[in-house]
Amino acid sequence: MFNFLGRLIKRTIQIVAGLCILFVGIVFFYNPADTSTVSKTSTTIEKKVEETKVVEKPKPVVLTVEQKMKKHEGTLAYACTQAVKASATYPSKVDPNWGADVKSWKDWSGTNNHRFLITRKGEMMNGFGNMIPYVAVCKVDWNHVTNKSTLIEFYLNDQILIAQ
């Protein structure tokens, strides 16, 4: 029992000593001028941030025809992949490779139509359960004024499936 009381008194003295050292450190390093400097600095920073928010105005971005074509390539490549899935026996087992080979011709017919030739490669499952490679070629016309696209031809493994 005396051993327990001895440890209790020893721990209590250690805790009180630690708190006294902490209190002396806070009193010693505390400077009231520091807090006012910090608040003035933060106030000026907030004013600068508010001023810059008022000054900044977003300008409308006008894309060129080439930028619109580059932006639209991914959408057309995705549409080509969807055409492959629509013609596959097992659409959930179509595994296209990353990326696509996209060639484009700007205003080829003089009617704001742009022609894209998209080649996608990958694998799909056949009726026997084997994964076989495929090559899909989509020929698409896209009008940048109306933002409408038309699938002209669709080849899957050198067999034409859609032609206009």
PyMOL commands that set and color helices and strands:
alter all, ss='L'
color gray80, all
select helices_A, chain A and resi 2-29+32-55+65-87+91-93
alter helices_A, ss='H'
color red, helices_A
select strands_A, chain A and resi 95-96+101-105+113-125+131-143+148-156+159-163
alter strands_A, ss='S'
color yellow, strands_A
deselect
rebuild
show_as cartoon
